[in-house]
Amino acid sequence: MGSCQSQEEVQARLAAAEEDIKQEFELSKQALKDLDQITRVPHLLIEIRSLGFVEIQGKDTGGVYGKLDQWFKEHWHLEDKTVDMMETCNEGQDCGCCGFSTCYTMIELQEHHKLCEKSYSMGYVTIY
């Protein structure tokens, strides 16, 4: 029973990991901003992934993001990605002796969880 964790311990571990992600995101954002200042030729990467995901990265030169946004929504019927899977603490104990564990839950997409400037998905995702 040495590995049993209370709900508070699991939540504290998840909160610490989340804080690490936030700090790494801010450092990366600043590094990219610094690099962007010295970049002379803008680039744009559009990643079309299986399972209906599209991601855009790069400079928004000439308002290209808005134009792509309109085109993706009109022609491919894509929607803005607004949810993501995140590790959360279970509401109840796994059993009477093992304490609390984690599971993956769909939650609202947080800024520091974004992997690129713009993400789309094909289809509707519901948060329960």
N, C-alpha and C positions, 0 to 999 in steps of 0.2 A: 504494500500500500504506500510505498515511498514515492511513487510517481503520481499520486493523486494530486490534482490541482483544484483549488476553489475557483468559482466563477470569477472572483476578483483577480486572482492570479492570472488566469487565462486572458481576461480583458486587459490587464496591465501589460502582458507580453505582446498582445496584438497592438495596443496603443503605442508601445515603444517601437515596434516594427513600422508602424504607420508614420511615426515621427521621423524615423530614419529615411523613409521613402520621400517625405516632404523635404527634408534637408538635401538629399541627393538631387531631387528635382530642381530646387532653387540653385544649387551649384551648377548643374547642367544648363539650366536656363541662362545663367550669367555667362558661362563659357561660350554658349552658342551666340549670345548677343555680342560678346567681344569678337568672336570670329566673323560674325555677320558684318561688323563695322569695317573689316579689312577685305571682305570678299568683293571682287570687282564684277564677276560674271554670276548673275543669279542662276540658280538651278531649281528644278521642280521635279519631284519624284511622286508618281502616282502608282500606288501598289494595289493591284486587284487580286484579292485573295479568294481562295475557294470558300465555300459556305456563305458567299454573299457579303463580304466585307471589302470596303474600299477605303484607303488611307492616302492622305496628301501631306507631303512635307516640302519645305522650301520657302523661298521668298514669295510674297504675294505681289509680284510685279505686275503693274498694269491692271490690278483688280482681277487677276486670273482666278482667285479663289471664288469670288462671287459668280463669275461666269461658269466655272465648273460646277458649283453648287446648283445653279439653276439647271444646267444640262443634265447632271446626274439625277436630279429629282424629276425632271420632265421626261427623260428618255429611259432611264433605268429604274425609275420609281424607288430610289434609295431614300432612306430617312437618316437624319442625324443620329449618330450613336450617342445615347444618353444614359445607358446603363452598362455596368461591368460586373464581373464576378469578384467577390472579395471574401477573404477568410473572416468569419465571425464566430463568436462564442455561441455554443448551443444554449438554448433556453433552459434546458433541464440536464440533469446528470445522465451520463450514459447508462449507468446502473447504480445500485446502492453503494458500491465500494470503490469505483474508479474515478469519481469526481467529474469534472467538466472537460469537454474537448471542443474542437472547432469543426466547422463545416463551411462550405462555400455557398454564398448567397448572392443573388442579384441585387445590386444597390445602384443608386444614382452615381453616375460617373463624376469623380472629383477631378479638379484641374491637375493635381499632381499625379494622377493615374493615367493621364493621357500620354500615349507613346508618340503622337505626331500632332501636327497643327489641326488637322480636320479628319474626322472618322465618320464613315457611313455604314449602315447595315441595310441589307435587303430583307424586309420583313419586320414584323412588329414583335417587340419583346415586352413582356409584362412582368412587373415586380409584384411578388405575392407577399 
